[in-house]
Amino acid sequence: MVRVLSRKKYMRPKNVFLPEFVIALIHTPFLPPRYASFYVPLEFNKLDMRDYMKKLYNVDILRIRSYVEQQKVTRQLRDRMGQGPLRRPKSKKKMTIEMFEPFVWPQLPQDQSAWEKEQFYNQQRYSTDIQESKQPAASAKPVKNERESFEQQAKDLLEGKTTWKPTWQALGLRYDRPSLAKFSVTQPKEAEKQTESIESSDSTDSGKPSSSTDP
């Protein structure tokens, strides 16, 4: 007895193997067009670089120079108030290749409004100002925005662009009391008339009999 086995084709997903390292191209306008510099991992060697450029970009390399950049010594902060020990950050490896054909770096666009570059830097400056305002020594520093606003207001007053008004008039409030008439910015005669009219109205109100009667 012969058993016929049916063969099924299993659809397996196609595996995509991505590299576990990052190579960054450096903008070097001072180098000739046939040279290019990259930041590579520390374990990256010249053979890996040659194979990487050939397999991915089909670029033939004539020669490669590599060296390791040691970073500056910095101090590690333990907390906000104290300082920690000195430390040296991890070194960086840089490779400069010489190609058979020249490579011209693309020019940067002049109009960068599509990427909202100005908004990015404004947000960065705003976050920096917020962090500095929360520091303990921030209360002893002058407020830059208020100083600029006061300076602009003083210039406008000296140039005659605006007129000075008390706070209650600038806010649209009205105080028709005799005690505040001398603080009014109106003419003296008008102030006296206003005071006399207020006093006369007070005397007439006091002379009228009250409508309420005691039981």
C-alpha positions as CSV (number, residue, x, y, z in Angstrom):
1,M,0.0,0.0,0.0
2,V,1.5,3.3,-1.1
3,R,0.6,6.4,0.8
4,V,0.7,9.6,-1.1
5,L,1.7,12.5,1.0
6,S,0.6,15.9,-0.1
7,R,3.3,18.5,0.1
8,K,2.3,21.8,1.4
9,K,4.2,25.0,0.7
10,Y,4.6,26.9,3.9
11,M,4.8,30.6,3.4
12,R,7.6,31.8,5.7
13,P,8.3,35.5,6.2
14,K,11.4,36.8,4.6
15,N,13.9,37.8,7.2
16,V,15.5,41.2,7.0
17,F,18.8,41.4,8.9
18,L,19.5,45.0,9.9
19,P,23.0,45.9,11.2
20,E,23.5,46.4,14.9
21,F,25.8,49.4,14.5
22,V,25.4,53.0,13.3
23,I,27.7,54.7,10.9
24,A,27.4,58.5,10.6
25,L,28.7,60.5,7.7
26,I,30.5,63.7,8.8
27,H,30.2,67.0,6.9
28,T,33.8,67.9,5.9
29,P,33.9,70.8,3.5
30,F,37.6,71.2,4.0
31,L,38.4,67.8,2.5
32,P,38.7,67.1,-1.3
33,P,35.7,65.7,-3.1
34,R,37.1,62.2,-3.2
35,Y,37.4,62.0,0.6
36,A,34.7,61.3,3.1
37,S,34.8,60.8,6.9
38,F,32.6,58.6,9.1
39,Y,32.0,57.9,12.8
40,V,32.1,54.1,13.2
41,P,31.9,51.8,16.2
42,L,35.1,51.0,18.0
43,E,35.1,47.4,16.9
44,F,34.8,48.4,13.3
45,N,37.9,47.7,11.2
46,K,39.0,48.7,7.7
47,L,37.9,45.5,6.0
48,D,34.4,46.0,7.5
49,M,34.3,49.5,6.2
50,R,35.4,48.5,2.7
51,D,32.8,45.7,2.6
52,Y,30.1,48.0,4.0
53,M,30.6,50.7,1.3
54,K,30.8,48.2,-1.5
55,K,27.8,46.1,-0.6
56,L,25.4,48.9,0.3
57,Y,26.5,51.8,-1.9
58,N,28.6,50.1,-4.6
59,V,31.5,52.5,-3.8
60,D,35.0,51.4,-4.5
61,I,37.6,52.5,-1.9
62,L,41.2,53.2,-2.7
63,R,42.5,53.6,0.9
64,I,41.2,54.1,4.5
65,R,42.7,55.9,7.4
66,S,41.3,55.4,10.9
67,Y,42.0,56.8,14.4
68,V,40.4,56.9,17.8
69,E,39.4,60.2,19.3
70,Q,39.7,60.4,23.1
71,Q,37.0,62.6,24.7
72,K,37.7,65.3,27.3
73,V,37.6,64.5,30.9
74,T,34.4,65.6,32.6
75,R,33.0,65.6,36.1
76,Q,30.1,63.3,36.9
77,L,27.4,65.0,38.9
78,R,26.0,63.0,41.8
79,D,23.0,65.2,42.5
80,R,22.0,68.8,42.0
81,M,24.1,70.2,44.9
82,G,27.2,68.1,44.9
83,Q,29.8,67.0,42.4
84,G,31.1,63.5,41.7
85,P,34.3,62.0,40.5
86,L,36.1,62.7,37.2
87,R,35.4,60.5,34.3
88,R,36.3,60.2,30.6
89,P,33.4,59.5,28.2
90,K,33.6,56.7,25.7
91,S,36.1,57.2,22.8
92,K,34.9,57.7,19.2
93,K,36.4,56.1,16.2
94,K,36.7,58.0,13.0
95,M,37.5,56.7,9.5
96,T,38.4,58.7,6.4
97,I,38.1,56.9,3.1
98,E,39.5,57.8,-0.3
99,M,37.1,56.9,-3.2
100,F,37.8,56.4,-6.9
101,E,35.0,58.8,-7.9
102,P,34.3,62.2,-6.2
103,F,31.4,62.7,-3.9
104,V,29.9,66.2,-3.6
105,W,28.0,67.0,-0.5
106,P,24.5,68.3,-1.2
107,Q,23.9,71.9,-0.5
108,L,21.7,72.8,2.4
109,P,18.3,74.3,1.6
110,Q,18.0,78.1,2.1
111,D,14.3,78.0,3.1
112,Q,14.0,75.7,6.1
113,S,10.4,76.7,7.0
114,A,9.1,73.3,6.0
115,W,11.1,71.7,8.9
116,E,10.0,74.3,11.5
117,K,13.6,75.1,12.4
118,E,12.8,78.4,14.1
119,Q,10.0,76.7,16.2
120,F,12.5,74.1,17.3
121,Y,15.0,76.6,18.6
122,N,12.2,78.7,20.2
123,Q,11.1,75.6,22.1
124,Q,14.6,74.8,23.1
125,R,15.2,78.3,24.4
126,Y,11.8,78.2,26.3
127,S,12.7,75.0,28.0
128,T,16.1,76.3,29.0
129,D,14.5,79.5,30.5
130,I,12.1,77.4,32.5
131,Q,14.8,75.3,33.9
132,E,16.9,78.3,34.8
133,S,13.9,80.0,36.5
134,K,13.5,77.0,38.9
135,Q,17.1,77.2,40.1
136,P,17.6,78.6,43.7
137,A,19.7,81.6,42.5
138,A,17.0,82.6,39.9
139,S,15.3,85.0,42.3
140,A,18.5,87.1,42.5
141,K,18.7,87.6,38.8
142,P,16.7,90.3,36.9
143,V,13.8,89.3,34.7
144,K,14.9,90.0,31.1
145,N,11.4,90.3,29.7
146,E,10.2,92.7,32.3
147,R,13.3,94.9,31.9
148,E,12.7,95.1,28.1
149,S,9.0,95.9,28.6
150,F,9.8,98.7,31.0
151,E,12.5,100.1,28.7
152,Q,10.1,100.2,25.8
153,Q,7.3,101.8,27.8
154,A,9.8,104.5,29.0
155,K,10.9,105.2,25.4
156,D,7.3,105.6,24.3
157,L,6.5,108.0,27.1
158,L,9.6,110.2,26.3
159,E,8.8,110.2,22.6
160,G,5.2,111.2,23.2
161,K,3.7,108.1,21.6
162,T,1.7,107.3,24.7
163,T,0.4,109.3,27.7
164,W,0.7,108.3,31.3
165,K,-2.4,107.3,33.2
166,P,-3.0,106.0,36.7
167,T,-3.7,102.4,37.1
168,W,-7.3,102.8,37.9
169,Q,-7.9,104.9,34.7
170,A,-5.9,102.5,32.6
171,L,-8.1,99.7,33.9
172,G,-11.3,101.7,33.1
173,L,-12.3,102.2,36.7
174,R,-14.1,105.4,38.0
175,Y,-13.7,106.8,41.5
176,D,-16.1,109.7,41.9
177,R,-15.2,110.4,45.5
178,P,-14.1,113.9,46.7
179,S,-11.0,112.4,48.4
180,L,-9.8,111.1,45.0
181,A,-10.6,114.2,43.0
182,K,-7.1,115.7,43.6
183,F,-5.5,112.6,42.1
184,S,-7.4,113.1,38.8
185,V,-5.5,113.9,35.7
186,T,-8.2,116.4,34.6
187,Q,-7.8,120.2,34.7
188,P,-7.9,121.9,38.1
189,K,-11.1,123.8,37.3
190,E,-12.9,120.7,36.1
191,A,-11.7,118.9,39.3
192,E,-13.1,121.7,41.5
193,K,-16.5,121.6,39.6
194,Q,-16.6,117.9,40.0
195,T,-15.9,118.1,43.7
196,E,-18.6,120.9,44.2
197,S,-21.2,118.8,42.3
198,I,-20.4,115.8,44.4
199,E,-20.7,117.7,47.7
200,S,-24.0,119.4,46.6
201,S,-25.5,116.0,45.7
202,D,-24.4,114.6,49.1
203,S,-26.0,117.6,51.0
204,T,-29.3,117.3,49.1
205,D,-29.4,113.6,49.9
206,S,-28.8,114.2,53.5
207,G,-31.5,116.9,53.7
208,K,-34.3,114.6,52.4
209,P,-36.5,112.9,54.9
210,S,-36.0,109.2,55.1
211,S,-38.9,107.1,53.7
212,S,-38.6,104.5,56.4
213,T,-40.6,105.0,59.6
214,D,-40.0,103.4,63.0
215,P,-42.8,101.1,64.1
